Structures are given as structure tokens and as C-alpha cells.
């Protein structure tokens, strides 16, 4: 079986798969440079604790270069094969677990999307501002037509709070149901990419005490279509062109 076919099959079956060699060393260095710029940005979406940056929203607005910097042939191919020819990048976030300011998240699913208006629409939750951008929980069909790529800028080990996923839970809709599902810790070399469904249940713990490791990640979300039900519009939609 073709390697990409194998990854597509895994993603469909378990809700996630890992690319270990999609990002080249040169591309990884470029992404790290963009992360450094993001950390130094005064944008309100860049979140800090005691001077350590641990998250950033609205990355496409703060550093527009990210819309191209993620592109590697295997990843672009995967997005198109999974979502179709009209796929688009709709949101990018950044996460880190600074050694002295680690954090944890309980089991959850990624149910919010960034939209362009606070207008209330049937089938969506009431929009709320997050770092100045309206976010809402869309109908299930929207989330089922999305995928996420998480590009790891650092080596991820059990030491620096890896993501844990529950395989197959993308099939339980919006509910977080864990009984009977196998869990995995996602450890990858720097440049490894986790492709996952936003409906896959996941969590992460704190980094181990005394670690010197960061856990920097660009989190990119893609949709199958520019159009949303109810005439709702994405905050950003950047087509993923094969010929880009």
C-alpha cells in the first residue's frame, strides 16, 4: 500500500496518524523563526504567564507567513485527499509548555471554530469573543468535515507533556466518551506532524519537574469547504492549492 494511502486509512479508522518526515530541516527552522516572532508579538492573542508565552490565537493574522510555511508536499496531498479540492486553512494556533510554566488539559474535543460575526444563527452556539475574534460551536457536520495538523517544533517525549489521544472517539460525535477506547501518547521527533480529527478526544499532562524541554506546536485547522451552514462565514479561509 502507498504510504499516504496507509496514513489516510489510519486517520479514517482511529481518528489520527503521524507524519515523521514530512517537514524538512530547512522548513522546520523557518517555522521556529516564525514561532520566535510570534512570541515577541504584542498581539492580544498571545498569552503569557510570568513572562513565558504558552499560547497564541489568531496566528494567521499575526504572522501571515504561516499560511505558506506549513506547506510540505505530503501534508498538502493529505489534506486534499482527506477533504477534497476545495479544502482551506481556517485557523492556526500556537502552544508551548515552557519548562517553568507547564500546564495540563483534561480530556476534551475541539468544538469551536473562528467566525467573522457575533450574529446568532440557529444550530450554532452563541458566539463569544476569544482574543478579539468570534468563536462558536458549529453543527456536528462542520466538525466532521475538518482535520487538524499539529506540527511539532521540538522533540516530544514523555518528559514534556505529550498529547494523549483516544483512538476511535471521533465516531462518538461531540460527546467525550472514553470507556472501551485505547489511549496513546503522541511522541515524535522535532518536525513530526500529528493529523487528527477535531472530534478525537485528547488531553495532555504537565511536563515533568526539572525538564528543560519546551513543547512548541503550530496547530492548523482545515475545512472541506469555504461555505458554512446558515450563511455563517469563517474568520479566515485560505485555500490549500495543489499548485501553490
N, C-alpha and C positions, 0 to 999 in steps of 0.2 A: 504494500500500500504506500502511496505517495506520503511523505512526512506531513504535508499540510492536510491531506485527507484524514490522516490519523488524528491530528490535533483537532480538526473540526468534529470528528466523531466523538472524541473525548469531551470536548466542550458541550456538545449536544447531550451526551449521556450524563455527565457528572456536574455540568454547570461551570467547569473551569478547566484550563490547561495551561502549561507553562512553555514559553519560548526561552531557551537558554542562550541562543546565539544570534538572535535577530538584530540586536543593536551592536554596531561595530565600535571598537575603542575610540575612534575619532568622533563618532556620533555621541557616545557616552560622555566624552569630555565636553562637547558642545552643550549637552543637556545639563551637566554640572555647572557650566558657566552661567546658563540661564537661571539655575537654581540660586546661585550666588547673587545674581542681580535681583531676583525676586525677594530674597531675604533682606536686601538693603532697601527695598521699596517702602515709601511711606504710605502706600495704599491701605485703606481701612480694612481691606480683606485679608491683610497679612496679620496673623495672630501671634502674639508674643506672651511669654511668661518669664519674668525676671530677666528680660533681655534675650532669651532664647526663642527663636522662631520655630513654632511647631506645626503651623498650618497656614495655608493661604487659599482663598477662594478667588474667583474671577481672574484666574491666571491668563486666560485668553485676552483679557482687557489690559492687564498689567504688562505682560511680555508677549505681544502678538506673535513673536517668532516661534513660540511653542506650536503654533498651528502647522508649521512645516518641520520643525526639528525632530518630531517623533517619527517621521516617515522613514520606514525601512521596508523594502520590498515584501518580505514575508508578512509584516504586520498589515500593510495596505491590502495585500492579497487576502489575508484572513478576514479583514473587515468586510471587504466586498463579497467574498464567498459566503460569509455568515449573514450579512444584512442586505446585500444587493447593490445594484449600480448607483442608487441614489443615496447611499449612506453618507452621513455627515457627522462631524465632530461638534458636540453641543455644549460640553463643559469640561474644564480642566481644573483640577485642584492639586495642591501640593501638601504633603505630610512629612514630618520628621519626628523622630523621637530623640531629641538631644540627650546626651548621656546623663546630664544632671537634672533634666526636666522631662523624664519619661512620663507616659500616660497609658491608659488602657481603655478599651471599649468593650461593652458586653455584646452578646450575640444580637445581631440586627440584620436588616436588609436595607439597601439603598433605595428609598422610595420617593425621594424628592427630585424634582427637575427644576432648572432655572428657566424662567419665562420672562416676557417683556412687559407684563402688566399686572397690577393688583386687582384687576377685574375678576369678579367671582363668576365661575362657569360651572354649570351642573356636571357632576361626575368628577370634579376636581376638589381637593380640599381648599379652604380659604387661603389665598396666597399670603405669605409673610415675608418681610424683608430679611435677607441674610447678607450682611456686608453690602447693603445698598441695592441688592438685586432680588426681585420677587422670586420666591420658591413655592412650589405647590406639589401635592401628591396627585399624580395623574391616574386615569383609569388603568387597570391591570394590563390591557392590551398594549399600552405605550411602553411599559417597563419590559414586557415580553419581546418587544422589538428593539431592544437596546443591548449593547455589550459594553464592558469596561476593559481598558488596558491599563495595568499598573506597571509602570517602568521603574525598576529598582536601580537607584543611582549608587547604592552601596551593597556590599555583600550582606545577605540576610541570613542570619543564623538563629539558633535558639537563644542566643545571648541578647539580641537587640529587638525583642518583641515582635516576632513574625506574625503575619496574618494567619488565622486558623479558619478553615472553611469546612462546611458540612456538605459533602458530595450529594447531589441529587435534590437538595432542598429548593432549587429553583422551580421544582414542579409543585410546590405547596402554595403557590400564589404569594400573597403578601404576608401570610402568617409565618411566624418563626417557630417551626416545629422541628425538634432535633432528635426525638426518640426514633431509633432504628436507622439513623443516618451515620455513616462513617466520617470521622473528622480527620483533617490533615493540617499540619503546619507547613506553610509555604516558605521554604528556604531556597535561595537562589544565589548564584554569583552576581556581582555587580553587572548591570546590563540585562539581567533576566527580566522577562516580561510575563506577568500573570494576566491571562484573559479570563474574564468571569462574567456571569450574568449578574445584573443588579439585584435579582431576586434570589441569589445564592446567599444563604445565611453565613455570616462571618463575624469574627471577633478578633481581638488581639490583647495580649497582656503587656505589662510593663517590661522594659529592658531589665536585665539582671543587674543587681547592685554592683558598682565598681566598673561597669563596662565603659570603654572609651569609644564604642561604636555608635554612629548615627544610623538612622533608618529613613533615608530620604527617598521619597517616591513621588513621581508625577502620575496622577490618577486622571485618565482620559475617558470620557463617556461619549458613546456614539449612538446615533439613532438610524433606523432604516429609512426615515422619510423626513423631509422638511415640514410636512403638514402634520398637525396635531388635531385630534377630535375637538369639536366645539369652537373652531376658529381661534384657538389659543396659539400663540407664537413662541418659539424658542427665544431665549435671550440672545443666543448666538447660534449660528448654524454654518459651519464651514464644510463644503462638500469635500469628500475624500475622492479625489480624481486619480484614476489609474495612470493618467498621462502627466501628472503634476511634475 
